[in-house]
Amino acid sequence: MIRTPRLVIAAPSSGSGKTTVATGLMAAFAARGLAVSPHKVGPDYIDPGYHALATGRPGRNLDAYLCGPERIAPLLGHAAAGADLAVVEGVMGLYDGAAGQGELASTAHVAKLLRAPVVLVVDGSSQSRSVAALVHGFASWDPQVRVAGVVLNKVGSDRHEELLREALEGSGVPVLGVLRRTRAVRAPSRHLGLVPVAERRAEAVESVAALAEQVRTGCDLDALLAVARQAPPLPEEAWDPAAALEAPPVARAPRVAVAGGEAFTFSYAEHSELLRAAGAEVVPFDPLRDRALPHGTAGLVVGGGFPEVYAPELAENRPLREQIAAFRGPIAAECAGLLYLARELDGKPMCGVLDAHGRMAERLTLGYREAVAVADSALAEAGTRVRGHEFHRTELLPGAGQVPAWGLVRPERRTEGFVQGNVHASYLHVHWAAAPRMATRFAARCAARWEAASPAGSAL
């Protein structure tokens, strides 16, 4: 049973202030001494970084498309072990899900899977009495979604607040908070959304502290906690990475180096947990600063991020690029990692593992994908079906190697990525909680490399 009190923070549309309220609530409750488990609906990597800063716990994603509806409650249970409260930030509008697939992966869908009350964040800046019709519509649209309260955001004055409260008096949905318009805590954005915490940590700490204070003074924290405690127990068991693998760990722990730092901030915490459960030793490294891979590295994971922003600095670290070019162990790279393995990015030299060239593109590539593994690789057997997500404003020429990583089957048909020796590189982000065999397979390949190349455990 999963008994953690929980709240879902939703909104009628993007831009209403979900991140402001959710992050502020996390930080305000944490400042009260509560252990807060932070979550984000959907595949987004950036908001969870702010959530982690607010709570001191890893920000976790709850994506019913990538992970399957059946894993949403177990994943929350895993992340919220020992927590007093779970706060879940929604995505887009409350009822917006995967395109063309109904409610799948929407905030409403996740709220129902968690049997969690919803707090609706409403932008009140350009309305007064109409707010009642808006809230009534969202609260009554799906009887299985319980809208337990409203936080009014971007309110202009005491009189404006009075008008909004009067309008909502007969709605049956209580006002649990009112936040005034302010520019003091806005986080900078660029082509993929907010700038990640890792790139502006000092400023981000100040922003989160300001959000906590804004929410503390503007919201009824006691009432919100009482609402969260009304969430009933969930019958599911918490997800466990070792049980998910359904295979024993490798006998000897191979060292897997995982890229981090400002240029590679996109990762799901469950990936490292699965690798550890599979028997690997996970060691972080920073391609911007580290001149060499960690001693004894047997495998390499390079996830997503912003190499296009840091291309000059990545290019300057020639010793590391050359070592990666000569590395013969398994490499799993996605999105930013794919670009880093290319010959160049926007004219700057990268690792040269792949005979391809990356550059900024005019349009954003964004959306869920269904894919099939084209060939056996360090991550998957040929024919393995996965669900993934693309999120980038770059392009790689060519977009697929002689042996592609994936054949995309929905919403469009094309091949994508590279399988080249021990390298699996692709734009596609995949959540390994839905494909734990990837961790098992990768750890086994790394262990085999370790045994073959360095039986005494020396540097590979």
C-alpha positions in Angstrom: 0.0 0.0 0.0 1.1 3.6 -0.8 -0.2 6.0 1.9 1.8 9.2 1.2 -0.4 12.3 1.3 -0.3 13.9 -2.1 -1.4 16.9 -4.2 -1.5 17.5 -8.0 -0.9 21.1 -9.1 -2.7 21.7 -12.4 -3.8 24.6 -14.5 -6.3 25.4 -17.4 -3.3 26.0 -19.7 0.4 26.5 -19.9 1.6 29.8 -18.6 -0.8 30.0 -15.7 1.8 29.6 -13.0 2.0 25.8 -12.2 5.8 25.8 -11.8 5.6 28.9 -9.5 3.0 27.4 -7.2 4.3 23.8 -7.3 7.9 24.8 -6.6 6.9 27.3 -4.0 4.7 24.8 -2.2 7.5 22.2 -2.2 10.0 24.7 -0.7 7.5 26.2 1.8 6.5 22.8 3.1 10.2 21.7 3.2 10.9 24.9 5.2 8.3 23.7 7.7 10.4 20.5 8.3 8.3 18.2 6.1 10.0 15.7 3.8 8.5 16.5 0.4 8.7 14.2 -2.6 8.7 16.3 -5.8 7.2 15.1 -9.1 6.5 16.3 -12.6 3.9 15.0 -15.0 5.4 14.3 -18.4 8.9 14.0 -19.8 10.3 17.4 -18.9 13.8 17.4 -17.3 14.1 21.0 -16.3 11.4 21.6 -13.8 12.5 18.6 -11.7 15.8 20.4 -11.2 14.0 23.3 -9.5 11.9 20.8 -7.5 15.1 19.0 -6.3 16.5 22.4 -5.2 13.3 23.1 -3.3 13.1 19.8 -1.5 16.6 18.3 -1.3 15.2 15.1 -2.9 15.6 14.0 -6.6 12.9 15.5 -8.9 11.0 12.6 -10.5 8.9 12.3 -13.6 5.5 10.6 -13.8 4.8 10.0 -17.5 2.0 7.6 -18.3 3.0 7.5 -22.0 6.7 6.7 -21.5 6.3 4.4 -18.5 2.8 3.0 -18.8 -0.2 3.9 -16.6 0.4 0.8 -14.5 3.8 2.2 -13.2 2.7 5.7 -12.2 1.6 4.9 -8.6 4.5 2.4 -8.0 7.0 5.1 -9.2 5.5 7.6 -6.9 5.6 5.1 -4.0 9.3 4.4 -4.7 10.2 8.1 -4.8 8.1 9.1 -1.8 9.4 6.4 0.6 9.9 8.2 3.9 8.2 11.4 2.7 5.5 13.3 4.6 4.0 14.7 1.4 4.2 14.3 -2.4 3.6 17.4 -4.6 3.1 16.7 -8.3 3.4 19.5 -10.9 1.2 18.9 -13.9 1.9 19.5 -17.6 0.1 21.9 -20.0 -3.6 22.2 -19.3 -5.3 19.8 -16.9 -6.8 17.6 -19.6 -4.1 17.9 -22.3 -2.5 14.5 -23.0 -0.6 12.8 -25.7 -1.7 14.1 -29.1 -4.5 12.0 -30.6 -4.7 9.6 -27.6 -7.3 11.0 -25.4 -6.4 11.5 -21.8 -3.3 9.4 -21.9 -0.4 11.1 -20.1 -2.4 14.2 -19.2 -2.3 15.7 -15.7 -5.9 14.5 -15.2 -4.9 11.0 -16.2 -2.1 10.9 -13.7 -4.2 12.5 -10.9 -6.8 9.7 -11.4 -4.1 7.0 -11.4 -2.8 8.5 -8.1 -6.3 9.2 -6.7 -4.9 12.5 -5.8 -6.8 15.8 -5.2 -6.1 18.6 -7.8 -5.4 22.2 -7.0 -6.1 24.4 -10.0 -3.8 27.4 -10.6 -5.8 30.0 -12.4 -4.4 33.1 -14.1 -6.7 35.8 -12.8 -5.0 38.7 -14.6 -7.6 39.4 -17.2 -10.9 38.3 -15.7 -13.2 38.7 -12.7 -16.6 37.0 -12.6 -15.7 34.7 -15.6 -13.3 32.8 -13.3 -16.3 31.0 -11.8 -17.3 29.6 -15.2 -13.8 28.5 -15.9 -13.3 26.7 -12.6 -16.8 25.1 -12.8 -16.0 23.8 -16.3 -12.7 22.2 -15.2 -14.1 20.8 -12.0 -17.1 19.2 -13.6 -15.6 18.0 -16.9 -14.5 14.6 -15.5 -16.3 13.4 -12.3 -13.2 11.2 -11.5 -11.0 14.2 -11.2 -11.4 16.0 -7.9 -10.6 19.7 -8.1 -10.2 20.3 -4.4 -9.2 24.0 -4.5 -8.0 26.9 -6.5 -4.9 29.1 -6.3 -5.5 32.5 -7.9 -2.3 33.7 -9.6 -1.3 37.1 -11.0 -4.0 39.0 -9.1 -3.6 42.8 -9.5 -5.0 44.4 -6.3 -7.1 43.9 -3.2 -10.2 44.9 -5.2 -9.4 42.4 -8.0 -9.0 39.6 -5.3 -12.3 40.5 -3.8 -14.1 40.2 -7.2 -12.5 36.8 -7.9 -13.4 35.5 -4.5 -17.0 36.7 -4.8 -17.3 35.0 -8.1 -16.1 31.7 -6.7 -18.2 31.7 -3.6 -20.9 29.6 -5.1 -18.7 27.3 -7.1 -18.1 24.7 -4.4 -14.3 25.0 -5.0 -12.5 26.8 -2.2 -9.8 29.4 -2.8 -6.7 28.1 -1.1 -4.3 30.8 -2.1 -3.9 34.2 -3.9 -0.7 35.3 -5.4 -0.1 38.8 -6.7 1.6 39.8 -9.9 5.4 40.0 -9.5 8.5 39.9 -11.6 10.8 39.2 -8.7 11.0 35.4 -9.1 11.0 34.9 -12.8 13.5 32.3 -14.1 15.3 33.0 -17.4 14.2 30.9 -20.5 15.6 30.0 -23.8 14.9 27.7 -26.8 13.9 24.6 -24.7 12.3 26.3 -21.7 13.7 27.4 -18.4 17.5 27.5 -17.9 18.4 24.5 -15.8 19.4 24.9 -12.2 22.9 23.5 -12.9 23.6 26.6 -15.1 22.5 29.2 -12.5 22.6 27.6 -9.2 23.2 30.6 -7.0 20.4 32.6 -8.7 18.1 29.5 -8.7 18.6 29.2 -4.9 17.4 32.8 -4.5 14.5 32.3 -6.9 13.3 29.2 -5.0 13.6 30.9 -1.7 11.5 33.8 -3.1 8.9 31.4 -4.4 8.7 29.8 -1.0 8.1 33.1 0.7 5.5 34.2 -1.9 3.6 30.9 -1.5 3.9 30.9 2.3 2.3 34.3 2.5 -0.2 33.9 -0.2 -1.5 30.3 0.3 -3.2 28.5 3.2 -0.6 25.8 3.8 -2.6 24.1 6.5 -5.6 23.8 4.3 -3.5 22.5 1.4 -1.8 19.9 3.6 -5.3 18.8 4.9 -6.4 18.3 1.3 -3.3 16.2 0.5 -4.0 14.0 3.5 -7.5 13.3 2.1 -5.9 11.2 -0.7 -6.8 7.5 0.0 -4.2 4.7 0.2 -3.2 3.2 -3.2 -3.2 -0.6 -3.5 -0.1 -0.8 -5.6 3.4 -1.7 -4.2 6.2 0.8 -4.6 8.4 0.2 -7.7 11.8 -1.4 -6.9 14.6 -1.3 -9.4 16.1 -4.7 -8.4 12.7 -6.4 -8.7 12.1 -4.6 -12.0 15.2 -6.1 -13.6 14.0 -9.7 -13.1 17.7 -10.8 -13.4 20.6 -11.1 -11.0 23.3 -8.4 -11.0 26.5 -8.9 -12.9 29.1 -10.7 -10.8 31.7 -8.0 -10.9 30.8 -4.3 -10.7 31.8 -2.6 -14.0 32.3 1.2 -13.7 29.8 3.2 -15.8 30.7 6.8 -16.2 27.6 9.1 -16.5 28.0 12.6 -18.1 26.8 15.5 -16.0 27.6 19.1 -15.4 26.0 22.1 -17.0 26.0 20.7 -20.5 24.3 17.4 -19.7 21.5 18.0 -17.2 18.8 15.8 -18.6 18.5 12.4 -16.9 16.0 10.3 -15.0 17.1 9.2 -11.6 15.7 5.7 -12.2 18.4 5.1 -14.9 21.3 5.2 -12.4 19.2 3.2 -9.9 18.6 0.5 -12.4 22.3 0.4 -13.4 23.3 0.0 -9.8 20.7 -2.7 -9.3 22.1 -4.5 -12.3 25.5 -4.5 -10.6 27.2 -1.5 -12.1 29.2 1.2 -10.2 27.8 4.5 -11.4 30.4 7.4 -11.4 29.5 10.9 -12.7 31.9 13.0 -14.8 31.7 16.5 -16.3 32.7 16.8 -20.0 33.2 20.5 -19.6 35.9 20.2 -16.8 37.2 16.6 -16.5 40.2 16.0 -18.7 39.8 12.2 -18.6 37.1 9.6 -18.0 37.0 8.1 -14.4 39.7 5.5 -13.9 38.6 2.1 -14.9 35.6 3.2 -16.9 34.0 0.2 -18.7 30.9 1.9 -20.1 29.7 5.4 -20.9 26.3 7.0 -20.6 25.9 10.5 -22.1 22.3 11.8 -21.8 20.5 14.9 -22.8 21.2 18.6 -22.2 22.5 21.7 -24.0 25.7 20.9 -25.8 24.8 23.6 -28.4 25.1 26.2 -25.6 28.5 24.9 -24.5 30.0 23.7 -27.8 33.1 26.0 -27.6 33.9 24.8 -24.1 33.3 21.1 -25.0 35.5 21.6 -28.0 38.3 23.0 -25.9 38.4 19.8 -23.7 40.4 18.0 -26.4 42.0 15.3 -24.1 38.6 14.0 -23.0 37.2 14.1 -26.6 40.1 12.1 -27.9 39.8 9.6 -25.1 36.1 9.1 -25.9 36.9 8.8 -29.6 39.3 5.9 -28.7 37.0 4.3 -26.2 35.8 0.8 -27.2 33.4 0.0 -24.3 29.6 0.3 -24.6 28.3 3.8 -25.0 24.6 4.8 -24.6 24.0 8.3 -25.9 20.7 10.2 -26.3 20.0 13.7 -27.8 22.8 15.8 -26.4 25.0 12.7 -26.1 24.3 12.0 -29.8 25.6 15.5 -30.7 28.6 15.2 -28.5 29.6 12.0 -30.3 29.4 13.6 -33.7 32.3 15.0 -35.6 31.3 18.6 -35.0 28.5 20.8 -33.6 27.9 24.2 -35.2 31.4 24.0 -36.6 33.1 23.1 -33.2 34.9 19.8 -33.0 33.2 17.1 -30.9 34.3 13.5 -30.2 34.2 12.2 -33.8 32.8 8.8 -32.8 30.0 9.2 -35.4 30.5 10.4 -38.9 27.8 13.1 -38.6 27.6 16.8 -38.1 25.2 18.7 -35.8 23.8 22.2 -36.0 21.1 24.4 -34.6 17.8 24.1 -36.5 15.1 26.6 -37.3 12.3 24.6 -35.6 11.7 22.7 -32.5 11.3 18.9 -32.7 9.0 17.8 -30.0 6.7 14.9 -29.3 6.1 11.3 -28.2 7.3 8.5 -30.4 6.8 4.8 -30.8 9.9 3.0 -32.0 11.4 -0.4 -32.8 15.1 -1.4 -32.4 16.5 -2.0 -35.9 19.5 -4.1 -34.8 21.0 -5.6 -31.7 22.9 -3.1 -29.7 24.4 -2.4 -26.3 20.9 -1.4 -25.1 18.4 -3.5 -26.9 17.8 -6.6 -29.0 16.5 -6.1 -32.5 12.7 -5.9 -32.5 12.5 -4.3 -29.1 9.6 -1.9 -29.0 9.8 1.3 -26.9 8.0 4.5 -26.3 10.1 7.6 -26.3 10.2 11.4 -26.6 12.0 13.9 -28.8 12.8 17.4 -27.6 15.5 19.4 -29.4 16.1 22.4 -31.6 19.1 20.8 -33.4 19.6 18.5 -36.3 22.2 15.9 -37.2 23.3 15.2 -40.8 22.8 12.4 -41.6 20.0 11.6 -39.2 20.7 7.9 -39.2 23.7 5.7 -39.7 24.2 2.7 -41.9 22.7 0.7 -39.0 20.0 3.0 -37.4 19.2 2.8 -33.7 15.4 3.0 -34.1 12.7 2.7 -36.7 10.1 5.2 -35.7 6.6 3.8 -36.3 4.3 6.5 -34.8 3.4 9.2 -35.4 5.6 9.0 -38.5 7.8 6.4 -40.1 11.5 7.0 -40.4 14.8 5.6 -39.2 16.9 7.5 -36.6 20.1 7.2 -34.7 23.2 5.1 -34.9 24.3 1.6 -33.9 28.0 1.3 -34.5 30.0 -1.4 -32.7 29.3 -0.8 -29.0 27.7 2.5 -29.6 24.0 3.2 -29.4 23.2 6.9 -30.1 19.9 8.5 -30.8 17.8 11.6 -30.3 15.1 9.5 -28.6 14.7 9.9 -24.8 13.5 6.6 -23.3 12.6 6.0 -19.7 14.3 2.8 -18.6 11.7 2.1 -15.9 9.5 1.0 -18.8 12.4 -0.9 -20.4 14.5 -2.3 -17.5 16.2 -4.8 -19.7 18.2 -2.0 -21.2 19.9 -1.5 -17.9 20.5 -5.3 -17.5 21.9 -5.6 -21.1 24.1 -2.5 -20.8 25.5 -3.5 -17.4 26.3 -7.0 -18.8 28.0 -5.6 -21.9 30.1 -3.3 -19.6 31.0 -6.3 -17.4 32.1 -8.3 -20.4 34.2 -5.4 -21.5 35.7 -5.1 -18.0 36.6 -8.7 -17.9 38.0 -8.8 -21.4 40.0 -5.6 -21.3 41.0 -5.3 -17.7 40.8 -8.5 -15.6 42.8 -6.8 -12.8 40.5 -3.8 -12.8 43.1 -1.3 -14.2 42.2 1.6 -16.5 40.5 0.6 -19.7 
